[in-house]
């Protein structure tokens, strides 16, 4: 399978219908600093929940 190239018109055709929040989430979840921070936060959380500090640090908010 060829590697995805975001600059290629063929690779980016499907992005035209994507929501910006989905694109932002994909970028964030592939960030190694985010991955490390998430794993550390979960390991240190007594109930395994995402903390408010983590949400603020990474600009994550969830709709009610």
N, C-alpha and C positions, 0 to 999 in steps of 0.2 A: 504494500500500500504506500503510495507516495506521501511525503510529508506535507502537511498543510502549509501553504504559503499565503499569508494574509494580504500580500501585495498582488497576488494573481487574480485577474478578473474571474477565472473559472472557479477558484477556491472560494471567492467571496460572494458568489451569486446567492447562496442561501441566507446570507446575513441581511439582505434587504428587508426581510420580513421579521427579523428577530427584534425583540424588545431590548432597549438599551440596558435594562436591569439584568437581563440574561447574559448579555455580552460582558457587562461589568463583573458579574459573578464568576464567569469563566476565567476572566483575567485575574481576579482576586484568588480564586481557589488554586490557580497554578503558581502563585507567588510563593517561593520557598520560605520567605520570612513569615508570611501568613501561616503556612503549614506548620512551621516550627512553633510559632506563637500559639496556634490552636491546640496542637498536641500537648504543649506545656500547660496551657490553661486547663484543658480537660483532665490531665493527670493530677493537677493540683486542686481541682474542684471537688469538694466532698460529695456532691450529688451529680457530678458530670454535666452540669448545665453551663451554658455560655454566660459569662459575667457581663455586667453593664460596662465595666472598664474595657473589656475586650471589644464590645460593640462600638464604643466610642473611639477607641484606638484605630479600628479598621473602618469606621464609617458605615457600620452595618445597622440597619433598622428593619423591623418587621412590621408589616401591616397587621392591625388587630383582626 
